[in-house]
């Protein structure tokens, strides 16, 4: 508890001394930390189920691993857990015996739908304090900022992946294929 209160005091002191740019950075950092806590990770079981379901319920383990942007060892671990729980089955591809097909079971499809539903509820809850107009304004500002940073800091190693945006929005390319789209 003491550590948390000292962190809060440190943040408040720095926030009060910061200029507008500094306050923006502090707030963006705080939002980023909160989003990581609220959101399932790249290789979480829920995300694997959702992504596999969005891919039609079946994919090679290699393609699924690339889509999730996780290491093959991490993918094998989470896929193994999902298989043990009866959510997926793995089979050797008939077309190419070097490939393993990962296929959702009916139980897995139901779990994927529930995980997607829970994600959508969480997304709604995350922005409850904003009106629809405020959400649209924030979206425009964040897209403007992301676009500018992508152009001005291309060598930073950061790549932007965005799912669908309202109002016919766009997605930014992923470094591997130039058109990859994460579904959040």
MODELLER restraints for C-alpha pairs under 7 A, 6 or more apart:
rsr = mdl.restraints
at = mdl.atoms
rsr.add(forms.Gaussian(group=physical.xy_distance, feature=features.Distance(at['CA:15:A'], at['CA:23:A']), mean=5.96, stdev=0.5))
rsr.add(forms.Gaussian(group=physical.xy_distance, feature=features.Distance(at['CA:40:A'], at['CA:47:A']), mean=6.67, stdev=0.5))
rsr.add(forms.Gaussian(group=physical.xy_distance, feature=features.Distance(at['CA:42:A'], at['CA:68:A']), mean=5.97, stdev=0.5))
rsr.add(forms.Gaussian(group=physical.xy_distance, feature=features.Distance(at['CA:42:A'], at['CA:70:A']), mean=6.81, stdev=0.5))
rsr.add(forms.Gaussian(group=physical.xy_distance, feature=features.Distance(at['CA:43:A'], at['CA:68:A']), mean=6.63, stdev=0.5))
rsr.add(forms.Gaussian(group=physical.xy_distance, feature=features.Distance(at['CA:43:A'], at['CA:70:A']), mean=6.43, stdev=0.5))
rsr.add(forms.Gaussian(group=physical.xy_distance, feature=features.Distance(at['CA:43:A'], at['CA:75:A']), mean=6.78, stdev=0.5))
rsr.add(forms.Gaussian(group=physical.xy_distance, feature=features.Distance(at['CA:45:A'], at['CA:78:A']), mean=6.22, stdev=0.5))
rsr.add(forms.Gaussian(group=physical.xy_distance, feature=features.Distance(at['CA:45:A'], at['CA:82:A']), mean=6.92, stdev=0.5))
rsr.add(forms.Gaussian(group=physical.xy_distance, feature=features.Distance(at['CA:46:A'], at['CA:112:A']), mean=6.71, stdev=0.5))
rsr.add(forms.Gaussian(group=physical.xy_distance, feature=features.Distance(at['CA:46:A'], at['CA:115:A']), mean=5.78, stdev=0.5))
rsr.add(forms.Gaussian(group=physical.xy_distance, feature=features.Distance(at['CA:49:A'], at['CA:108:A']), mean=6.80, stdev=0.5))
rsr.add(forms.Gaussian(group=physical.xy_distance, feature=features.Distance(at['CA:49:A'], at['CA:112:A']), mean=4.86, stdev=0.5))
rsr.add(forms.Gaussian(group=physical.xy_distance, feature=features.Distance(at['CA:50:A'], at['CA:112:A']), mean=4.84, stdev=0.5))
rsr.add(forms.Gaussian(group=physical.xy_distance, feature=features.Distance(at['CA:50:A'], at['CA:115:A']), mean=6.82, stdev=0.5))
rsr.add(forms.Gaussian(group=physical.xy_distance, feature=features.Distance(at['CA:50:A'], at['CA:116:A']), mean=6.19, stdev=0.5))
rsr.add(forms.Gaussian(group=physical.xy_distance, feature=features.Distance(at['CA:52:A'], at['CA:58:A']), mean=6.23, stdev=0.5))
rsr.add(forms.Gaussian(group=physical.xy_distance, feature=features.Distance(at['CA:52:A'], at['CA:59:A']), mean=6.99, stdev=0.5))
rsr.add(forms.Gaussian(group=physical.xy_distance, feature=features.Distance(at['CA:53:A'], at['CA:109:A']), mean=6.50, stdev=0.5))
rsr.add(forms.Gaussian(group=physical.xy_distance, feature=features.Distance(at['CA:53:A'], at['CA:112:A']), mean=6.49, stdev=0.5))
rsr.add(forms.Gaussian(group=physical.xy_distance, feature=features.Distance(at['CA:57:A'], at['CA:103:A']), mean=5.72, stdev=0.5))
rsr.add(forms.Gaussian(group=physical.xy_distance, feature=features.Distance(at['CA:57:A'], at['CA:104:A']), mean=5.22, stdev=0.5))
rsr.add(forms.Gaussian(group=physical.xy_distance, feature=features.Distance(at['CA:58:A'], at['CA:101:A']), mean=6.85, stdev=0.5))
rsr.add(forms.Gaussian(group=physical.xy_distance, feature=features.Distance(at['CA:58:A'], at['CA:102:A']), mean=5.59, stdev=0.5))
rsr.add(forms.Gaussian(group=physical.xy_distance, feature=features.Distance(at['CA:58:A'], at['CA:103:A']), mean=4.37, stdev=0.5))
rsr.add(forms.Gaussian(group=physical.xy_distance, feature=features.Distance(at['CA:58:A'], at['CA:104:A']), mean=6.43, stdev=0.5))
rsr.add(forms.Gaussian(group=physical.xy_distance, feature=features.Distance(at['CA:59:A'], at['CA:101:A']), mean=5.65, stdev=0.5))
rsr.add(forms.Gaussian(group=physical.xy_distance, feature=features.Distance(at['CA:59:A'], at['CA:102:A']), mean=5.47, stdev=0.5))
rsr.add(forms.Gaussian(group=physical.xy_distance, feature=features.Distance(at['CA:59:A'], at['CA:103:A']), mean=6.74, stdev=0.5))
rsr.add(forms.Gaussian(group=physical.xy_distance, feature=features.Distance(at['CA:60:A'], at['CA:99:A']), mean=6.32, stdev=0.5))
rsr.add(forms.Gaussian(group=physical.xy_distance, feature=features.Distance(at['CA:60:A'], at['CA:100:A']), mean=5.45, stdev=0.5))
rsr.add(forms.Gaussian(group=physical.xy_distance, feature=features.Distance(at['CA:60:A'], at['CA:101:A']), mean=4.27, stdev=0.5))
rsr.add(forms.Gaussian(group=physical.xy_distance, feature=features.Distance(at['CA:60:A'], at['CA:102:A']), mean=5.72, stdev=0.5))
rsr.add(forms.Gaussian(group=physical.xy_distance, feature=features.Distance(at['CA:61:A'], at['CA:100:A']), mean=5.63, stdev=0.5))
rsr.add(forms.Gaussian(group=physical.xy_distance, feature=features.Distance(at['CA:61:A'], at['CA:101:A']), mean=5.94, stdev=0.5))
rsr.add(forms.Gaussian(group=physical.xy_distance, feature=features.Distance(at['CA:61:A'], at['CA:102:A']), mean=5.90, stdev=0.5))
rsr.add(forms.Gaussian(group=physical.xy_distance, feature=features.Distance(at['CA:65:A'], at['CA:71:A']), mean=6.98, stdev=0.5))
rsr.add(forms.Gaussian(group=physical.xy_distance, feature=features.Distance(at['CA:65:A'], at['CA:72:A']), mean=6.22, stdev=0.5))
rsr.add(forms.Gaussian(group=physical.xy_distance, feature=features.Distance(at['CA:65:A'], at['CA:75:A']), mean=5.96, stdev=0.5))
rsr.add(forms.Gaussian(group=physical.xy_distance, feature=features.Distance(at['CA:82:A'], at['CA:88:A']), mean=5.91, stdev=0.5))
rsr.add(forms.Gaussian(group=physical.xy_distance, feature=features.Distance(at['CA:83:A'], at['CA:89:A']), mean=5.63, stdev=0.5))
rsr.add(forms.Gaussian(group=physical.xy_distance, feature=features.Distance(at['CA:86:A'], at['CA:107:A']), mean=6.95, stdev=0.5))
rsr.add(forms.Gaussian(group=physical.xy_distance, feature=features.Distance(at['CA:87:A'], at['CA:104:A']), mean=6.01, stdev=0.5))
rsr.add(forms.Gaussian(group=physical.xy_distance, feature=features.Distance(at['CA:87:A'], at['CA:105:A']), mean=5.42, stdev=0.5))
rsr.add(forms.Gaussian(group=physical.xy_distance, feature=features.Distance(at['CA:87:A'], at['CA:107:A']), mean=5.50, stdev=0.5))
rsr.add(forms.Gaussian(group=physical.xy_distance, feature=features.Distance(at['CA:87:A'], at['CA:108:A']), mean=3.81, stdev=0.5))
rsr.add(forms.Gaussian(group=physical.xy_distance, feature=features.Distance(at['CA:88:A'], at['CA:102:A']), mean=6.56, stdev=0.5))
rsr.add(forms.Gaussian(group=physical.xy_distance, feature=features.Distance(at['CA:88:A'], at['CA:103:A']), mean=5.37, stdev=0.5))
rsr.add(forms.Gaussian(group=physical.xy_distance, feature=features.Distance(at['CA:88:A'], at['CA:104:A']), mean=4.35, stdev=0.5))
rsr.add(forms.Gaussian(group=physical.xy_distance, feature=features.Distance(at['CA:88:A'], at['CA:105:A']), mean=5.14, stdev=0.5))
rsr.add(forms.Gaussian(group=physical.xy_distance, feature=features.Distance(at['CA:88:A'], at['CA:108:A']), mean=6.01, stdev=0.5))
rsr.add(forms.Gaussian(group=physical.xy_distance, feature=features.Distance(at['CA:89:A'], at['CA:102:A']), mean=5.89, stdev=0.5))
rsr.add(forms.Gaussian(group=physical.xy_distance, feature=features.Distance(at['CA:89:A'], at['CA:103:A']), mean=5.37, stdev=0.5))
rsr.add(forms.Gaussian(group=physical.xy_distance, feature=features.Distance(at['CA:89:A'], at['CA:104:A']), mean=6.54, stdev=0.5))
rsr.add(forms.Gaussian(group=physical.xy_distance, feature=features.Distance(at['CA:89:A'], at['CA:105:A']), mean=6.83, stdev=0.5))
rsr.add(forms.Gaussian(group=physical.xy_distance, feature=features.Distance(at['CA:90:A'], at['CA:100:A']), mean=6.35, stdev=0.5))
rsr.add(forms.Gaussian(group=physical.xy_distance, feature=features.Distance(at['CA:90:A'], at['CA:101:A']), mean=5.51, stdev=0.5))
rsr.add(forms.Gaussian(group=physical.xy_distance, feature=features.Distance(at['CA:90:A'], at['CA:102:A']), mean=4.72, stdev=0.5))
rsr.add(forms.Gaussian(group=physical.xy_distance, feature=features.Distance(at['CA:90:A'], at['CA:103:A']), mean=6.40, stdev=0.5))
rsr.add(forms.Gaussian(group=physical.xy_distance, feature=features.Distance(at['CA:91:A'], at['CA:100:A']), mean=5.55, stdev=0.5))
rsr.add(forms.Gaussian(group=physical.xy_distance, feature=features.Distance(at['CA:91:A'], at['CA:101:A']), mean=5.20, stdev=0.5))
rsr.add(forms.Gaussian(group=physical.xy_distance, feature=features.Distance(at['CA:91:A'], at['CA:102:A']), mean=6.77, stdev=0.5))
rsr.add(forms.Gaussian(group=physical.xy_distance, feature=features.Distance(at['CA:92:A'], at['CA:99:A']), mean=6.05, stdev=0.5))
rsr.add(forms.Gaussian(group=physical.xy_distance, feature=features.Distance(at['CA:92:A'], at['CA:100:A']), mean=4.52, stdev=0.5))
rsr.add(forms.Gaussian(group=physical.xy_distance, feature=features.Distance(at['CA:92:A'], at['CA:101:A']), mean=6.01, stdev=0.5))
rsr.add(forms.Gaussian(group=physical.xy_distance, feature=features.Distance(at['CA:93:A'], at['CA:99:A']), mean=5.38, stdev=0.5))
rsr.add(forms.Gaussian(group=physical.xy_distance, feature=features.Distance(at['CA:93:A'], at['CA:100:A']), mean=5.45, stdev=0.5))
rsr.add(forms.Gaussian(group=physical.xy_distance, feature=features.Distance(at['CA:93:A'], at['CA:101:A']), mean=5.71, stdev=0.5))
rsr.add(forms.Gaussian(group=physical.xy_distance, feature=features.Distance(at['CA:159:A'], at['CA:174:A']), mean=6.23, stdev=0.5))
rsr.add(forms.Gaussian(group=physical.xy_distance, feature=features.Distance(at['CA:159:A'], at['CA:175:A']), mean=6.43, stdev=0.5))
rsr.add(forms.Gaussian(group=physical.xy_distance, feature=features.Distance(at['CA:160:A'], at['CA:172:A']), mean=5.93, stdev=0.5))
rsr.add(forms.Gaussian(group=physical.xy_distance, feature=features.Distance(at['CA:160:A'], at['CA:173:A']), mean=6.91, stdev=0.5))
rsr.add(forms.Gaussian(group=physical.xy_distance, feature=features.Distance(at['CA:160:A'], at['CA:174:A']), mean=6.54, stdev=0.5))
rsr.add(forms.Gaussian(group=physical.xy_distance, feature=features.Distance(at['CA:161:A'], at['CA:171:A']), mean=6.74, stdev=0.5))
rsr.add(forms.Gaussian(group=physical.xy_distance, feature=features.Distance(at['CA:161:A'], at['CA:172:A']), mean=5.72, stdev=0.5))
rsr.add(forms.Gaussian(group=physical.xy_distance, feature=features.Distance(at['CA:161:A'], at['CA:173:A']), mean=6.71, stdev=0.5))
rsr.add(forms.Gaussian(group=physical.xy_distance, feature=features.Distance(at['CA:161:A'], at['CA:174:A']), mean=6.13, stdev=0.5))
rsr.add(forms.Gaussian(group=physical.xy_distance, feature=features.Distance(at['CA:161:A'], at['CA:181:A']), mean=6.38, stdev=0.5))
rsr.add(forms.Gaussian(group=physical.xy_distance, feature=features.Distance(at['CA:161:A'], at['CA:182:A']), mean=6.00, stdev=0.5))
rsr.add(forms.Gaussian(group=physical.xy_distance, feature=features.Distance(at['CA:162:A'], at['CA:171:A']), mean=5.14, stdev=0.5))
rsr.add(forms.Gaussian(group=physical.xy_distance, feature=features.Distance(at['CA:162:A'], at['CA:172:A']), mean=6.25, stdev=0.5))
rsr.add(forms.Gaussian(group=physical.xy_distance, feature=features.Distance(at['CA:162:A'], at['CA:181:A']), mean=6.46, stdev=0.5))
rsr.add(forms.Gaussian(group=physical.xy_distance, feature=features.Distance(at['CA:162:A'], at['CA:182:A']), mean=5.95, stdev=0.5))
rsr.add(forms.Gaussian(group=physical.xy_distance, feature=features.Distance(at['CA:163:A'], at['CA:171:A']), mean=6.20, stdev=0.5))
rsr.add(forms.Gaussian(group=physical.xy_distance, feature=features.Distance(at['CA:163:A'], at['CA:181:A']), mean=5.96, stdev=0.5))
rsr.add(forms.Gaussian(group=physical.xy_distance, feature=features.Distance(at['CA:163:A'], at['CA:182:A']), mean=5.16, stdev=0.5))
rsr.add(forms.Gaussian(group=physical.xy_distance, feature=features.Distance(at['CA:163:A'], at['CA:183:A']), mean=4.76, stdev=0.5))
rsr.add(forms.Gaussian(group=physical.xy_distance, feature=features.Distance(at['CA:163:A'], at['CA:184:A']), mean=5.95, stdev=0.5))
rsr.add(forms.Gaussian(group=physical.xy_distance, feature=features.Distance(at['CA:164:A'], at['CA:170:A']), mean=6.74, stdev=0.5))
rsr.add(forms.Gaussian(group=physical.xy_distance, feature=features.Distance(at['CA:164:A'], at['CA:171:A']), mean=6.81, stdev=0.5))
rsr.add(forms.Gaussian(group=physical.xy_distance, feature=features.Distance(at['CA:171:A'], at['CA:181:A']), mean=6.53, stdev=0.5))
rsr.add(forms.Gaussian(group=physical.xy_distance, feature=features.Distance(at['CA:173:A'], at['CA:179:A']), mean=4.71, stdev=0.5))
rsr.add(forms.Gaussian(group=physical.xy_distance, feature=features.Distance(at['CA:173:A'], at['CA:180:A']), mean=5.77, stdev=0.5))
rsr.add(forms.Gaussian(group=physical.xy_distance, feature=features.Distance(at['CA:174:A'], at['CA:180:A']), mean=5.18, stdev=0.5))
